[in-house]
Amino acid sequence: MVMNPKQVFLSVLVFGVAGLLLFMYLQVWIEEQHTVTREKIQEHITDQNPKFHITEDPKGKKENLLLNSERPTRILRKTSHSQGEDQTLGKTTGPPTIKLSEKHEGTRTIFKKFIEMKWPLDIRPLNKSLVKDNRWKETDVAQETRRSFLQEFCKKYGGVSRPQSHLFHMVSRIYVEDKHKILYCEVPKAGCSNWKRILMVLSGLASSAYNISHDAVHYGKHLKKLDSFDLKGIYTRLNTYTKAVFVRDPMERLVSAFRDKFEHPNSYYHPVFGKAIIKKYRPNACEEALNNGSGVKFKEFVHYLLDSHRPVGMDIHWEKVSKLCYPCLINYDFVGKFETLEEDANYFLQLVGAPKELKFPNFKDRHSSDERTNTQVVRQYLKDLTRTERQLIYDFYYLDYLMFNYTTPFL
Protein backbone atom coordinates (compact mmCIF):
# COMPACT_ATOMS: atom_id res chain seq x y z
CA MET A 1 0.00 0.00 0.00
CA VAL A 2 1.35 3.42 -0.93
CA MET A 3 1.14 5.97 1.92
CA ASN A 4 0.31 9.56 1.26
CA PRO A 5 2.64 12.34 2.52
CA LYS A 6 0.54 12.90 5.65
CA GLN A 7 0.79 9.22 6.63
CA VAL A 8 4.53 9.24 6.00
CA PHE A 9 4.93 12.31 8.24
CA LEU A 10 2.90 10.74 11.06
CA SER A 11 4.89 7.48 10.83
CA VAL A 12 8.21 9.34 11.02
CA LEU A 13 6.95 11.38 13.96
CA VAL A 14 5.81 8.28 15.90
CA PHE A 15 9.09 6.44 15.32
CA GLY A 16 11.04 9.57 16.22
CA VAL A 17 9.24 10.01 19.55
CA ALA A 18 9.63 6.32 20.33
CA GLY A 19 13.35 6.51 19.58
CA LEU A 20 13.76 9.59 21.77
CA LEU A 21 11.97 7.92 24.69
CA LEU A 22 14.14 4.81 24.29
CA PHE A 23 17.30 6.98 24.25
CA MET A 24 16.22 8.83 27.41
CA TYR A 25 15.45 5.54 29.17
CA LEU A 26 18.86 4.12 28.26
CA GLN A 27 20.57 7.31 29.51
CA VAL A 28 18.85 7.04 32.89
CA TRP A 29 19.61 3.31 33.15
CA ILE A 30 23.31 3.80 32.31
CA GLU A 31 23.55 6.68 34.77
CA GLU A 32 22.02 4.61 37.56
CA GLN A 33 24.40 1.73 36.85
CA HIS A 34 27.36 4.11 36.88
CA THR A 35 26.20 5.56 40.17
CA VAL A 36 25.87 2.13 41.77
CA THR A 37 29.35 1.21 40.53
CA ARG A 38 30.90 4.37 41.99
CA GLU A 39 29.10 3.73 45.29
CA LYS A 40 30.44 0.18 45.44
CA ILE A 41 33.97 1.44 44.77
CA GLN A 42 33.62 4.05 47.51
CA GLU A 43 32.25 1.46 49.96
CA HIS A 44 35.18 -0.83 49.18
CA ILE A 45 37.75 1.92 49.62
CA THR A 46 36.11 2.99 52.87
CA ASP A 47 36.02 -0.57 54.21
CA GLN A 48 39.69 -1.06 53.37
CA ASN A 49 40.74 2.37 54.62
CA PRO A 50 38.60 3.65 57.49
CA LYS A 51 40.69 6.83 57.62
CA PHE A 52 38.44 8.24 54.91
CA HIS A 53 35.75 8.93 57.50
CA ILE A 54 35.67 11.61 60.14
CA THR A 55 33.05 11.46 62.81
CA GLU A 56 31.83 14.78 64.06
CA ASP A 57 33.22 15.83 67.40
CA PRO A 58 30.35 15.24 69.86
CA LYS A 59 31.95 17.46 72.45
CA GLY A 60 31.91 20.49 70.16
CA LYS A 61 34.73 22.18 72.03
CA LYS A 62 35.14 25.87 71.35
CA GLU A 63 38.82 25.53 70.55
CA ASN A 64 37.92 23.14 67.77
CA LEU A 65 36.01 25.79 65.87
CA LEU A 66 39.09 27.73 64.84
CA LEU A 67 39.50 26.14 61.43
CA ASN A 68 35.83 26.62 60.57
CA SER A 69 35.67 30.35 61.13
CA GLU A 70 37.43 33.60 60.74
CA ARG A 71 38.50 35.55 63.78
CA PRO A 72 35.55 36.82 65.83
CA THR A 73 36.30 40.43 64.88
CA ARG A 74 35.11 39.92 61.32
CA ILE A 75 32.68 37.65 59.53
CA LEU A 76 33.67 36.96 55.95
CA ARG A 77 31.72 35.14 53.29
CA LYS A 78 33.20 31.84 52.20
CA THR A 79 33.74 31.91 48.46
CA SER A 80 35.47 29.39 46.28
CA HIS A 81 35.41 31.09 42.87
CA SER A 82 38.89 31.25 41.49
CA GLN A 83 39.55 31.72 37.83
CA GLY A 84 42.09 33.03 35.40
CA GLU A 85 45.59 31.92 34.61
CA ASP A 86 45.43 28.79 36.75
CA GLN A 87 42.74 26.18 37.09
CA THR A 88 39.83 27.22 39.25
CA LEU A 89 39.85 26.63 42.95
CA GLY A 90 36.10 26.28 43.17
CA LYS A 91 36.11 22.66 42.08
CA THR A 92 33.80 21.38 44.77
CA THR A 93 31.40 19.12 42.95
CA GLY A 94 33.70 16.43 41.65
CA PRO A 95 33.47 14.69 38.27
CA PRO A 96 30.52 15.32 35.88
CA THR A 97 28.99 11.95 36.79
CA ILE A 98 28.48 13.22 40.33
CA LYS A 99 26.62 16.28 39.06
CA LEU A 100 24.34 14.15 36.89
CA SER A 101 23.54 11.63 39.59
CA GLU A 102 22.74 14.33 42.12
CA LYS A 103 20.32 15.99 39.71
CA HIS A 104 18.49 12.81 38.81
CA GLU A 105 15.48 12.25 41.06
CA GLY A 106 15.10 8.77 42.45
CA THR A 107 18.83 8.06 42.22
CA ARG A 108 20.96 7.97 45.32
CA THR A 109 23.78 10.46 45.26
CA ILE A 110 27.24 8.99 44.86
CA PHE A 111 28.21 10.18 48.30
CA LYS A 112 25.62 10.58 51.06
CA LYS A 113 27.99 13.11 52.60
CA PHE A 114 31.09 14.80 51.35
CA ILE A 115 34.03 12.45 51.58
CA GLU A 116 35.65 13.20 54.90
CA MET A 117 39.24 12.56 55.88
CA LYS A 118 41.07 12.46 59.14
CA TRP A 119 44.68 11.58 58.67
CA PRO A 120 46.76 10.77 61.78
CA LEU A 121 48.13 13.91 63.39
CA ASP A 122 51.52 12.33 63.97
CA ILE A 123 53.88 13.16 61.14
CA ARG A 124 56.26 10.51 59.88
CA PRO A 125 60.03 11.06 59.97
CA LEU A 126 61.64 12.31 56.77
CA ASN A 127 63.73 9.76 54.92
CA LYS A 128 67.17 11.39 54.99
CA SER A 129 69.14 8.41 53.71
CA LEU A 130 69.82 10.13 50.39
CA VAL A 131 71.29 13.27 51.99
CA LYS A 132 75.06 12.86 52.11
CA ASP A 133 76.18 16.47 52.48
CA ASN A 134 76.63 18.01 55.96
CA ARG A 135 75.90 21.48 54.60
CA TRP A 136 72.17 20.86 55.09
CA LYS A 137 72.37 20.60 58.87
CA GLU A 138 70.92 24.04 59.62
CA THR A 139 68.25 23.65 56.94
CA ASP A 140 67.27 20.30 58.42
CA VAL A 141 66.97 21.77 61.91
CA ALA A 142 64.75 24.56 60.58
CA GLN A 143 62.64 22.01 58.72
CA GLU A 144 62.09 19.83 61.78
CA THR A 145 61.15 22.91 63.79
CA ARG A 146 58.51 23.92 61.22
CA ARG A 147 57.11 20.40 61.00
CA SER A 148 56.82 20.12 64.77
CA PHE A 149 55.28 23.58 65.08
CA LEU A 150 52.61 22.81 62.48
CA GLN A 151 51.91 19.45 64.08
CA GLU A 152 51.43 20.99 67.51
CA PHE A 153 49.24 23.73 66.07
CA CYS A 154 47.01 21.17 64.35
CA LYS A 155 46.80 19.03 67.48
CA LYS A 156 45.62 22.04 69.44
CA TYR A 157 43.31 23.67 66.91
CA GLY A 158 42.93 21.21 64.05
CA GLY A 159 40.41 18.86 65.64
CA VAL A 160 37.58 20.74 64.03
CA SER A 161 34.03 19.75 64.81
CA ARG A 162 32.96 19.79 61.15
CA PRO A 163 35.96 19.35 58.86
CA GLN A 164 33.88 18.26 55.87
CA SER A 165 35.35 19.10 52.53
CA HIS A 166 34.99 17.25 49.28
CA LEU A 167 38.08 15.08 48.80
CA PHE A 168 38.58 16.07 45.17
CA HIS A 169 38.46 19.74 46.17
CA MET A 170 40.92 19.22 49.00
CA VAL A 171 43.57 17.79 46.67
CA SER A 172 42.81 19.94 43.61
CA ARG A 173 45.91 22.14 44.13
CA ILE A 174 48.31 19.21 44.60
CA TYR A 175 50.64 18.29 41.72
CA VAL A 176 51.92 14.74 41.32
CA GLU A 177 55.35 13.56 40.20
CA ASP A 178 55.24 9.76 40.25
CA LYS A 179 58.85 8.98 39.38
CA HIS A 180 60.24 10.51 42.59
CA LYS A 181 56.96 10.11 44.50
CA ILE A 182 56.36 13.80 45.15
CA LEU A 183 53.15 15.65 45.99
CA TYR A 184 53.50 19.43 45.78
CA CYS A 185 50.68 21.72 46.89
CA GLU A 186 50.72 24.86 44.80
CA VAL A 187 50.62 28.18 46.67
CA PRO A 188 50.66 31.00 44.08
CA LYS A 189 53.17 33.79 44.68
CA ALA A 190 55.37 31.48 46.74
CA GLY A 191 57.68 30.14 44.05
CA CYS A 192 55.06 27.92 42.39
CA SER A 193 56.11 28.61 38.77
CA ASN A 194 59.66 27.44 39.35
CA TRP A 195 58.43 24.50 41.39
CA LYS A 196 56.30 23.37 38.46
CA ARG A 197 59.35 23.70 36.22
CA ILE A 198 61.27 21.43 38.60
CA LEU A 199 58.46 18.86 38.55
CA MET A 200 58.49 18.90 34.74
CA VAL A 201 62.24 18.20 34.72
CA LEU A 202 61.92 15.43 37.32
CA SER A 203 59.18 13.73 35.33
CA GLY A 204 61.21 13.84 32.11
CA LEU A 205 59.08 16.46 30.35
CA ALA A 206 61.98 18.90 30.03
CA SER A 207 65.76 18.76 30.24
CA SER A 208 66.22 22.07 32.06
CA ALA A 209 64.04 24.28 34.23
CA TYR A 210 65.51 27.33 32.50
CA ASN A 211 64.10 26.36 29.10
CA ILE A 212 60.43 26.25 30.15
CA SER A 213 58.34 29.33 29.40
CA HIS A 214 55.73 30.84 31.69
CA ASP A 215 52.95 29.79 29.30
CA ALA A 216 54.20 26.19 29.20
CA VAL A 217 54.18 26.10 32.99
CA HIS A 218 50.70 27.49 33.50
CA TYR A 219 48.83 26.56 30.34
CA GLY A 220 50.60 23.44 29.11
CA LYS A 221 48.65 20.92 31.20
CA HIS A 222 51.75 18.72 31.25
CA LEU A 223 51.63 17.98 34.96
CA LYS A 224 49.13 15.73 36.68
CA LYS A 225 47.07 16.84 39.65
CA LEU A 226 46.01 14.57 42.46
CA ASP A 227 42.30 15.07 41.80
CA SER A 228 42.75 13.42 38.38
CA PHE A 229 43.19 10.03 40.05
CA ASP A 230 40.49 7.75 41.44
CA LEU A 231 39.93 7.42 45.17
CA LYS A 232 42.38 4.56 45.59
CA GLY A 233 45.07 6.45 43.64
CA ILE A 234 44.56 9.55 45.78
CA TYR A 235 44.62 7.61 49.04
CA THR A 236 47.73 5.62 48.13
CA ARG A 237 49.72 8.69 47.09
CA LEU A 238 48.71 10.72 50.13
CA ASN A 239 50.01 7.97 52.38
CA THR A 240 53.19 6.98 50.54
CA TYR A 241 54.51 10.02 48.63
CA THR A 242 56.55 12.89 50.11
CA LYS A 243 54.15 15.82 50.45
CA ALA A 244 55.54 19.37 50.26
CA VAL A 245 54.05 22.82 50.67
CA PHE A 246 55.90 26.13 50.28
CA VAL A 247 54.43 29.21 51.97
CA ARG A 248 55.13 32.93 52.25
CA ASP A 249 54.42 35.75 54.66
CA PRO A 250 50.72 36.44 53.88
CA MET A 251 51.05 40.23 53.68
CA GLU A 252 54.04 39.98 51.35
CA ARG A 253 52.25 37.39 49.23
CA LEU A 254 49.19 39.65 48.99
CA VAL A 255 51.22 42.64 47.79
CA SER A 256 53.07 40.43 45.31
CA ALA A 257 49.77 39.19 43.87
CA PHE A 258 48.42 42.73 43.56
CA ARG A 259 51.53 43.97 41.77
CA ASP A 260 51.50 41.05 39.35
CA LYS A 261 47.81 41.11 38.45
CA PHE A 262 46.90 44.79 38.60
CA GLU A 263 50.02 46.82 37.84
CA HIS A 264 50.72 45.16 34.51
CA PRO A 265 48.47 44.59 31.49
CA ASN A 266 46.32 41.54 32.07
CA SER A 267 43.55 40.30 29.82
CA TYR A 268 41.75 38.47 32.62
CA TYR A 269 42.24 40.22 35.96
CA HIS A 270 41.56 43.74 34.68
CA PRO A 271 38.22 43.10 32.96
CA VAL A 272 36.98 40.55 35.52
CA PHE A 273 38.31 41.78 38.87
CA GLY A 274 39.45 45.30 38.02
CA LYS A 275 36.16 46.52 36.55
CA ALA A 276 34.15 45.13 39.47
CA ILE A 277 36.52 46.59 42.07
CA ILE A 278 36.58 50.07 40.51
CA LYS A 279 32.81 50.11 40.09
CA LYS A 280 32.15 49.30 43.75
CA TYR A 281 35.00 50.99 45.61
CA ARG A 282 35.90 54.08 43.56
CA PRO A 283 33.49 57.03 43.86
CA ASN A 284 32.96 58.96 40.64
CA ALA A 285 35.11 56.58 38.58
CA CYS A 286 35.73 57.74 35.02
CA GLU A 287 34.20 55.91 32.10
CA GLU A 288 37.54 54.59 30.84
CA ALA A 289 38.40 52.94 34.17
CA LEU A 290 34.93 51.39 34.39
CA ASN A 291 35.27 50.01 30.89
CA ASN A 292 38.75 48.49 31.03
CA GLY A 293 39.29 47.83 34.76
CA SER A 294 42.88 49.10 34.68
CA GLY A 295 44.51 51.18 37.39
CA VAL A 296 43.09 49.49 40.50
CA LYS A 297 44.65 51.02 43.62
CA PHE A 298 45.94 48.81 46.43
CA LYS A 299 43.50 50.37 48.92
CA GLU A 300 40.61 49.51 46.59
CA PHE A 301 41.93 45.96 46.26
CA VAL A 302 42.08 45.65 50.06
CA HIS A 303 38.48 46.88 50.36
CA TYR A 304 37.46 44.13 47.94
CA LEU A 305 39.43 41.51 49.90
CA LEU A 306 37.81 42.44 53.22
CA ASP A 307 34.29 42.92 51.88
CA SER A 308 31.83 40.26 53.05
CA HIS A 309 29.83 40.98 49.88
CA ARG A 310 32.58 40.95 47.27
CA PRO A 311 31.45 41.81 43.74
CA VAL A 312 33.63 38.95 42.47
CA GLY A 313 34.83 35.83 44.24
CA MET A 314 38.18 34.90 45.73
CA ASP A 315 41.18 33.90 43.65
CA ILE A 316 43.96 31.41 44.32
CA HIS A 317 46.62 34.12 44.12
CA TRP A 318 45.39 35.70 47.35
CA GLU A 319 43.42 32.82 48.87
CA LYS A 320 44.64 31.57 52.26
CA VAL A 321 47.01 28.60 52.35
CA SER A 322 44.70 27.01 54.89
CA LYS A 323 42.05 26.85 52.14
CA LEU A 324 44.39 25.93 49.31
CA CYS A 325 46.32 23.07 50.90
CA TYR A 326 44.44 22.05 54.09
CA PRO A 327 47.60 21.70 56.23
CA CYS A 328 45.76 20.23 59.22
CA LEU A 329 43.92 17.58 57.20
CA ILE A 330 46.78 16.62 54.88
CA ASN A 331 50.00 16.01 56.77
CA TYR A 332 52.76 17.66 54.78
CA ASP A 333 56.15 16.04 55.21
CA PHE A 334 58.03 19.16 54.16
CA VAL A 335 57.21 22.81 54.93
CA GLY A 336 59.28 25.21 52.87
CA LYS A 337 59.22 28.99 53.07
CA PHE A 338 59.64 31.56 50.31
CA GLU A 339 61.98 33.52 52.59
CA THR A 340 64.49 30.64 52.42
CA LEU A 341 63.25 29.24 49.11
CA GLU A 342 66.47 28.14 47.43
CA GLU A 343 67.95 26.44 50.49
CA ASP A 344 64.69 24.68 51.33
CA ALA A 345 63.99 23.63 47.75
CA ASN A 346 67.47 22.25 47.10
CA TYR A 347 67.41 20.35 50.40
CA PHE A 348 64.05 18.86 49.42
CA LEU A 349 65.49 17.76 46.07
CA GLN A 350 68.21 15.93 47.98
CA LEU A 351 65.62 14.19 50.14
CA VAL A 352 63.68 12.82 47.15
CA GLY A 353 66.75 11.66 45.24
CA ALA A 354 66.68 14.21 42.43
CA PRO A 355 69.67 14.31 40.04
CA LYS A 356 72.61 16.09 41.68
CA GLU A 357 72.92 18.59 38.87
CA LEU A 358 69.29 19.74 39.25
CA LYS A 359 69.09 22.98 41.22
CA PHE A 360 66.09 25.11 42.00
CA PRO A 361 66.01 28.09 39.58
CA ASN A 362 66.25 31.53 41.15
CA PHE A 363 65.03 33.70 38.28
CA LYS A 364 61.94 35.89 38.48
CA ASP A 365 59.22 34.29 36.41
CA ARG A 366 57.66 37.49 35.03
CA HIS A 367 58.21 41.24 35.14
CA SER A 368 61.88 40.58 35.75
CA SER A 369 62.75 44.29 35.70
CA ASP A 370 60.51 44.95 38.71
CA GLU A 371 61.99 44.95 42.18
CA ARG A 372 61.09 41.76 44.04
CA THR A 373 58.35 42.15 46.62
CA ASN A 374 60.11 42.39 49.99
CA THR A 375 59.58 43.98 53.38
CA GLN A 376 60.48 47.47 52.16
CA VAL A 377 58.18 47.22 49.17
CA VAL A 378 55.32 45.96 51.33
CA ARG A 379 55.69 48.92 53.69
CA GLN A 380 55.29 51.31 50.76
CA TYR A 381 51.97 49.73 49.83
CA LEU A 382 50.69 49.62 53.40
CA LYS A 383 51.42 53.26 54.18
CA ASP A 384 48.19 54.36 52.49
CA LEU A 385 46.10 52.02 54.63
CA THR A 386 44.70 52.84 58.04
CA ARG A 387 45.80 50.86 61.06
CA THR A 388 42.35 49.25 61.14
CA GLU A 389 42.69 48.10 57.53
CA ARG A 390 46.10 46.60 58.23
CA GLN A 391 44.68 44.81 61.26
CA LEU A 392 41.79 43.43 59.22
CA ILE A 393 44.20 42.02 56.62
CA TYR A 394 46.03 40.28 59.44
CA ASP A 395 42.71 38.98 60.76
CA PHE A 396 41.87 37.67 57.31
CA TYR A 397 45.11 35.66 57.11
CA TYR A 398 45.13 34.86 60.81
CA LEU A 399 45.33 31.07 60.38
CA ASP A 400 48.20 31.27 57.92
CA TYR A 401 50.17 33.47 60.31
CA LEU A 402 49.61 31.02 63.15
CA MET A 403 50.12 27.75 61.25
CA PHE A 404 53.45 28.73 59.77
CA ASN A 405 54.73 30.81 62.68
CA TYR A 406 54.97 34.16 60.92
CA THR A 407 55.31 37.17 63.19
CA THR A 408 52.66 39.88 63.38
CA PRO A 409 53.36 42.18 60.45
CA PHE A 410 53.46 45.90 59.90
CA LEU A 411 50.88 46.76 62.57
Order of alpha helices (4+ residues) and beta strands (2+ residues): alpha-alpha-alpha-alpha-beta-beta-alpha-alpha-beta-alpha-beta-alpha-alpha-alpha-alpha-alpha-beta-alpha-alpha-alpha-alpha
